[in-house]
Amino acid sequence: MKFSFNIGVASLLFLFALTGSSQAQLAFSGYSEHEVDQIRTSAQFYSGYNKFRLDMEQHPDARVSIYATLEAKRYFGKTSWLLSDFLPVASSIDTTFVMQDSLTAEYLYTVLEYGSLMITVGKQPLSIGTGYIWNPTDIFNRKDMLDPTYELSGVSALRLQYSGSRGDLDFIAQPFGDGSSVTAYLAGTTRLGHFELTGLAARRTFQSSGTAEAYDGYGGSAVGELLGLGVWAEFLANRSGNSGTFKSEWTAGLDYTFESSFYFMLERYHNDRGGIYSPEDGYSPVGVFDYLGGFNRALAGDYQFIMLRYPLGDLHSLSLWGIRNISDDSYVVAPQLSLSLFEDVDADISLYLFEGSANSEFGTQQLGGRIRLRLYY
């Protein structure tokens, strides 16, 4: 077994030593998680992982909070994969990647409160935007389309949040790469009737062909209620520092809960910079690299999502959702059963049905399944 051990873990252990001698109480929580996956491409494979998460927090002062999360993860089954097992890539750019066991400090941050001002510094959770699957205004994260509600990795950043009587201000700065540049986000939020409105300006940096390139972005989001429907939308227009042309990225959605508790959600996503698809050749290498490098949050330019959910009593639910890649006319459909087996013990059982041509995004795989068990403490 091989574990990756980084400086974040050492810092977390140092935090243990500090808090052990402190009079402030250290609170613990967390969970253990166990997942088994079945994936069928050209052949059928089984894989999975065992994960342990320890969340800690301490409040040495009424205005000071310290948070830390330690995660250990060990994979089993098939751990070595080809990129072409998951994406339609040409043989010339196909590569192998390995799922490696890890021991990491997932979060390690401090929150300072000065009246209406909150300062957060360190490796922290950042969740920005109103969309369920796609968040164009979130320049720090990219969700997994097949698992959009799973917790996001921590981001090492400085965040300043100010709450005023007429609205809120939010500033986030994240050093990029070797520290030669900074990814920055500035947003203002206010309320208008039944809606919460946000406007923002951002600069993000990406590594392209060995050099860092900065992109300026301007956008906003809205979330609220209209005619009994929950509605949301967000967009971001980007341009590189060397270009005067803006490329837009947006998502919009709605949801509704009927009196019977039946729930319905619909979401649409578009990105001008999405990979160009050809029925004969598939996606261009540039589009694939932009997606893998984090520049694009989806492989293609247009998607559609729909979800239906119905509760089975107070503790269980049955869902059916699907994502269609409009650009290459492929799709995935997933029935999912969520169960509360015991107090503090949850289970999710999912089946993934893929359909599309061989060089389409959701045509690469044929069938998938997942069982995930989580035990809280």
C-alpha positions as CSV (number, residue, x, y, z in Angstrom):
1,M,0.0,0.0,0.0
2,K,1.3,3.4,-1.0
3,F,0.1,6.6,0.7
4,S,0.8,10.2,-0.4
5,F,1.7,12.3,2.6
6,N,1.9,16.1,2.1
7,I,2.7,19.1,4.2
8,G,-1.0,19.7,4.8
9,V,-1.1,16.5,6.9
10,A,2.0,17.6,8.9
11,S,0.3,20.9,9.5
12,L,-2.9,19.1,10.7
13,L,-0.9,17.0,13.1
14,F,0.7,20.1,14.4
15,L,-2.7,21.5,15.0
16,F,-3.5,18.5,17.1
17,A,-0.5,19.2,19.3
18,L,-1.6,22.8,19.7
19,T,-5.2,22.0,20.5
20,G,-4.2,19.3,23.0
21,S,-2.8,21.9,25.3
22,S,-5.6,24.5,24.8
23,Q,-8.5,25.0,27.2
24,A,-10.9,25.4,24.3
25,Q,-12.8,22.2,23.5
26,L,-12.0,20.4,20.3
27,A,-15.1,19.0,18.6
28,F,-14.9,15.9,16.4
29,S,-17.2,14.5,13.7
30,G,-16.9,12.7,10.4
31,Y,-17.8,9.5,8.6
32,S,-16.5,6.4,7.0
33,E,-17.5,5.7,3.4
34,H,-17.3,2.5,1.3
35,E,-18.0,2.4,-2.4
36,V,-18.1,-0.4,-5.0
37,D,-18.3,0.4,-8.7
38,Q,-19.0,-1.7,-11.7
39,I,-18.0,-0.3,-15.1
40,R,-18.5,-1.9,-18.5
41,T,-16.6,-0.6,-21.5
42,S,-14.9,-3.1,-23.8
43,A,-14.9,-5.4,-20.8
44,Q,-16.4,-5.4,-17.3
45,F,-14.4,-4.2,-14.3
46,Y,-14.9,-3.7,-10.6
47,S,-13.3,-1.1,-8.4
48,G,-14.0,1.0,-5.3
49,Y,-12.5,2.6,-2.3
50,N,-12.7,2.8,1.5
51,K,-12.5,6.3,3.0
52,F,-12.3,7.7,6.5
53,R,-12.9,11.4,7.1
54,L,-12.3,13.2,10.4
55,D,-13.6,16.7,10.8
56,M,-12.3,18.9,13.7
57,E,-13.2,22.4,14.8
58,Q,-12.2,24.6,17.7
59,H,-13.3,28.0,18.9
60,P,-10.5,29.5,21.0
61,D,-12.3,32.8,21.0
62,A,-15.9,34.0,20.2
63,R,-14.5,35.6,17.0
64,V,-12.0,32.9,16.0
65,S,-12.8,29.4,14.6
66,I,-10.3,26.8,13.4
67,Y,-11.4,24.0,11.1
68,A,-9.5,20.9,9.8
69,T,-10.4,17.8,8.0
70,L,-8.2,14.7,7.6
71,E,-9.1,12.1,4.9
72,A,-7.6,8.7,4.3
73,K,-8.6,6.8,1.1
74,R,-7.6,3.4,-0.1
75,Y,-8.7,2.0,-3.5
76,F,-9.3,-1.7,-4.4
77,G,-10.1,-3.6,-7.5
78,K,-9.1,-2.1,-10.8
79,T,-7.0,1.0,-10.1
80,S,-5.2,1.5,-13.4
81,W,-7.3,3.0,-16.2
82,L,-7.0,4.3,-19.7
83,L,-8.3,7.7,-20.5
84,S,-10.3,6.2,-23.3
85,D,-12.2,4.1,-20.8
86,F,-14.1,7.3,-19.9
87,L,-13.6,9.8,-22.7
88,P,-13.7,9.5,-26.5
89,V,-10.0,10.3,-27.2
90,A,-7.8,9.4,-30.1
91,S,-5.2,6.7,-29.6
92,S,-2.5,9.3,-30.2
93,I,-3.4,11.1,-26.9
94,D,-4.6,8.1,-24.9
95,T,-2.8,7.7,-21.6
96,T,-2.9,5.6,-18.4
97,F,-3.7,7.0,-15.0
98,V,-3.7,5.3,-11.6
99,M,-6.0,5.8,-8.6
100,Q,-3.5,6.2,-5.7
101,D,-4.2,5.7,-2.0
102,S,-3.9,9.0,-0.1
103,L,-3.7,10.6,3.3
104,T,-4.4,14.3,3.1
105,A,-5.6,17.4,4.9
106,E,-8.6,18.1,2.8
107,Y,-9.5,21.3,4.7
108,L,-7.3,23.4,7.0
109,Y,-8.5,27.0,7.6
110,T,-9.2,29.7,10.1
111,V,-12.2,32.0,10.3
112,L,-11.9,35.5,11.9
113,E,-15.0,37.6,12.5
114,Y,-14.9,41.4,13.0
115,G,-18.5,42.6,13.2
116,S,-19.9,42.5,9.6
117,L,-16.6,41.3,8.2
118,M,-15.6,37.6,8.0
119,I,-12.0,36.6,7.0
120,T,-11.3,33.0,6.0
121,V,-7.7,31.9,5.2
122,G,-6.4,28.5,4.4
123,K,-7.5,25.4,2.5
124,Q,-11.3,25.9,2.6
125,P,-14.5,24.7,1.0
126,L,-15.7,27.1,-1.7
127,S,-19.1,26.6,-3.3
128,I,-20.2,29.4,-5.7
129,G,-23.2,29.7,-8.0
130,T,-26.8,28.7,-8.2
131,G,-26.7,25.8,-10.6
132,Y,-27.2,22.2,-9.6
133,I,-24.7,20.5,-11.9
134,W,-22.9,23.4,-13.7
135,N,-21.7,26.6,-12.1
136,P,-20.2,29.0,-14.6
137,T,-19.5,31.6,-11.9
138,D,-17.4,29.2,-9.9
139,I,-13.9,29.7,-11.2
140,F,-12.4,27.5,-8.4
141,N,-14.2,24.2,-8.8
142,R,-15.7,21.8,-11.3
143,K,-18.4,19.3,-10.2
144,D,-18.6,15.7,-11.3
145,M,-21.6,15.6,-13.6
146,L,-22.5,12.0,-12.5
147,D,-22.1,13.0,-8.8
148,P,-22.8,16.7,-8.5
149,T,-23.7,16.8,-4.8
150,Y,-20.5,15.2,-3.6
151,E,-18.3,17.4,-1.4
152,L,-15.7,19.5,-3.3
153,S,-12.0,19.5,-2.5
154,G,-10.6,22.4,-0.5
155,V,-9.1,25.5,-2.1
156,S,-6.1,27.3,-0.6
157,A,-7.3,30.9,-0.7
158,L,-8.0,34.1,1.2
159,R,-11.7,35.1,1.4
160,L,-13.2,38.3,2.7
161,Q,-17.0,38.5,3.2
162,Y,-18.8,41.6,4.2
163,S,-22.5,41.7,5.1
164,G,-24.3,45.0,4.9
165,S,-27.9,46.2,5.2
166,R,-28.2,46.6,1.4
167,G,-26.2,43.6,0.3
168,D,-23.1,41.5,0.7
169,L,-19.6,41.7,-0.8
170,D,-17.4,38.6,-1.4
171,F,-13.7,38.7,-2.4
172,I,-11.6,35.5,-3.0
173,A,-7.9,35.4,-4.0
174,Q,-6.1,32.1,-4.8
175,P,-2.4,32.0,-5.7
176,F,-1.8,30.2,-9.0
177,G,1.0,27.7,-9.7
178,D,4.3,28.9,-8.4
179,G,2.7,32.1,-7.1
180,S,3.6,34.3,-10.1
181,S,-0.1,35.2,-10.5
182,V,-3.4,35.2,-8.6
183,T,-6.9,34.0,-9.5
184,A,-9.3,36.6,-8.1
185,Y,-13.1,36.8,-7.6
186,L,-15.1,39.8,-6.5
187,A,-18.9,39.7,-6.2
188,G,-21.8,41.7,-4.8
189,T,-25.2,40.3,-3.8
190,T,-28.5,42.0,-3.1
191,R,-32.1,41.0,-2.8
192,L,-34.9,42.2,-5.1
193,G,-38.4,40.9,-4.3
194,H,-38.3,37.1,-4.3
195,F,-34.9,37.0,-6.0
196,E,-31.3,37.1,-4.8
197,L,-29.1,38.8,-7.5
198,T,-25.3,38.6,-7.7
199,G,-22.9,40.5,-10.0
200,L,-19.2,39.6,-10.3
201,A,-15.8,40.2,-11.9
202,A,-13.1,37.6,-12.0
203,R,-9.6,36.9,-13.3
204,R,-8.5,33.3,-13.6
205,T,-5.2,31.8,-14.8
206,F,-4.6,28.6,-16.7
207,Q,-1.6,26.7,-17.8
208,S,-1.5,26.5,-21.6
209,S,1.4,25.1,-23.6
210,G,3.8,25.6,-20.7
211,T,2.8,29.2,-20.1
212,A,0.3,30.8,-17.8
213,E,-2.6,32.7,-19.5
214,A,-5.0,35.0,-17.7
215,Y,-8.7,35.3,-18.6
216,D,-11.0,38.1,-17.5
217,G,-14.6,37.3,-16.7
218,Y,-17.8,39.2,-15.9
219,G,-21.1,37.7,-15.0
220,G,-23.8,37.2,-12.4
221,S,-26.4,34.9,-11.0
222,A,-30.0,35.0,-9.9
223,V,-32.0,32.6,-7.8
224,G,-35.6,32.9,-6.5
225,E,-39.2,32.0,-7.0
226,L,-41.5,32.7,-10.0
227,L,-45.1,31.6,-10.3
228,G,-44.5,28.9,-7.7
229,L,-41.4,27.5,-9.4
230,G,-37.9,27.6,-8.1
231,V,-35.7,29.2,-10.8
232,W,-32.1,30.0,-11.1
233,A,-29.6,31.2,-13.7
234,E,-25.9,32.2,-13.9
235,F,-23.5,33.3,-16.6
236,L,-19.9,34.2,-17.1
237,A,-18.4,36.0,-20.1
238,N,-14.6,35.3,-20.6
239,R,-11.9,36.8,-22.7
240,S,-8.2,36.2,-22.7
241,G,-5.8,39.0,-22.0
242,N,-4.7,39.0,-25.7
243,S,-8.2,38.9,-27.1
244,G,-11.1,41.4,-27.3
245,T,-13.7,38.7,-28.0
246,F,-15.9,37.4,-25.1
247,K,-17.0,33.8,-24.9
248,S,-20.1,33.1,-22.8
249,E,-20.9,30.3,-20.5
250,W,-24.3,30.0,-18.8
251,T,-26.8,27.7,-17.1
252,A,-30.5,28.0,-16.2
253,G,-32.9,25.8,-14.4
254,L,-36.1,25.3,-12.6
255,D,-37.6,22.9,-10.0
256,Y,-41.0,22.2,-8.4
257,T,-42.3,20.1,-5.6
258,F,-45.9,18.8,-6.0
259,E,-48.3,18.4,-3.1
260,S,-47.6,14.6,-3.2
261,S,-43.9,15.4,-2.6
262,F,-43.0,14.4,-6.1
263,Y,-40.0,16.6,-7.2
264,F,-39.0,17.7,-10.6
265,M,-35.9,19.6,-11.8
266,L,-34.7,20.8,-15.2
267,E,-31.3,22.4,-16.0
268,R,-29.7,23.6,-19.3
269,Y,-26.0,24.4,-19.9
270,H,-24.1,26.1,-22.7
271,N,-20.4,27.0,-23.2
272,D,-19.1,28.8,-26.2
273,R,-15.7,27.3,-25.6
274,G,-16.9,23.7,-25.5
275,G,-15.1,21.1,-27.5
276,I,-16.0,20.9,-31.2
277,Y,-17.5,17.5,-32.2
278,S,-17.4,15.8,-35.5
279,P,-19.5,12.6,-36.2
280,E,-16.5,11.2,-38.1
281,D,-13.6,12.2,-35.9
282,G,-15.2,12.9,-32.5
283,Y,-13.7,15.6,-30.3
284,S,-10.6,17.5,-31.3
285,P,-7.5,17.1,-29.0
286,V,-7.7,20.8,-28.1
287,G,-11.2,20.3,-26.7
288,V,-10.2,17.3,-24.8
289,F,-7.1,19.0,-23.3
290,D,-9.2,22.1,-22.3
291,Y,-11.5,19.9,-20.4
292,L,-8.9,17.7,-18.7
293,G,-6.9,20.8,-17.8
294,G,-9.8,22.4,-16.0
295,F,-10.4,25.2,-18.5
296,N,-13.8,23.9,-19.4
297,R,-16.2,22.4,-16.8
298,A,-17.7,20.1,-19.5
299,L,-16.3,18.4,-22.6
300,A,-19.0,19.7,-25.1
301,G,-20.8,23.0,-25.5
302,D,-24.4,22.1,-24.8
303,Y,-26.1,19.8,-22.2
304,Q,-29.5,19.2,-20.8
305,F,-30.4,17.7,-17.4
306,I,-33.7,16.4,-15.9
307,M,-34.4,14.7,-12.6
308,L,-37.5,13.2,-11.0
309,R,-37.6,12.2,-7.3
310,Y,-40.2,10.6,-5.1
311,P,-39.9,10.0,-1.4
312,L,-40.5,6.4,-0.1
313,G,-41.6,7.3,3.4
314,D,-39.7,9.8,5.6
315,L,-36.2,8.2,5.2
316,H,-35.9,6.8,1.7
317,S,-36.3,8.2,-1.9
318,L,-36.2,7.0,-5.5
319,S,-34.8,9.2,-8.2
320,L,-34.5,9.0,-12.0
321,W,-32.2,11.5,-13.7
322,G,-30.6,11.9,-17.1
323,I,-28.0,14.1,-18.8
324,R,-28.0,14.6,-22.6
325,N,-25.0,15.9,-24.5
326,I,-26.8,17.9,-27.1
327,S,-23.6,18.4,-29.1
328,D,-22.9,14.7,-29.9
329,D,-26.5,13.3,-29.2
330,S,-25.4,10.9,-26.4
331,Y,-26.9,10.5,-23.0
332,V,-26.8,8.8,-19.6
333,V,-29.8,7.8,-17.6
334,A,-29.5,6.8,-13.9
335,P,-32.1,5.4,-11.5
336,Q,-31.0,5.9,-7.9
337,L,-32.3,4.5,-4.6
338,S,-31.3,6.5,-1.5
339,L,-31.8,4.7,1.8
340,S,-31.4,5.5,5.5
341,L,-30.6,2.0,6.8
342,F,-30.1,2.9,10.5
343,E,-29.5,6.1,12.5
344,D,-26.4,7.7,11.0
345,V,-26.1,5.1,8.3
346,D,-27.0,5.9,4.7
347,A,-26.7,4.0,1.4
348,D,-27.0,5.0,-2.3
349,I,-27.6,2.4,-5.0
350,S,-27.2,3.7,-8.6
351,L,-27.3,2.3,-12.1
352,Y,-25.9,4.2,-15.1
353,L,-27.2,3.4,-18.6
354,F,-25.1,5.0,-21.4
355,E,-26.1,5.5,-25.0
356,G,-24.4,7.1,-28.0
357,S,-22.0,6.5,-30.8
358,A,-18.5,5.1,-30.1
359,N,-16.8,8.5,-30.3
360,S,-19.5,10.4,-28.3
361,E,-19.0,11.3,-24.6
362,F,-21.6,9.0,-23.1
363,G,-21.1,6.3,-25.8
364,T,-17.6,5.4,-24.5
365,Q,-19.1,3.3,-21.6
366,Q,-22.0,0.9,-21.9
367,L,-23.1,0.3,-18.3
368,G,-22.2,1.3,-14.8
369,G,-23.3,0.7,-11.3
370,R,-22.5,2.1,-7.8
371,I,-23.2,1.1,-4.2
372,R,-22.1,3.7,-1.6
373,L,-22.4,3.2,2.1
374,R,-21.7,6.1,4.6
375,L,-21.6,5.8,8.4
376,Y,-21.5,9.0,10.3
377,Y,-20.1,9.5,13.8
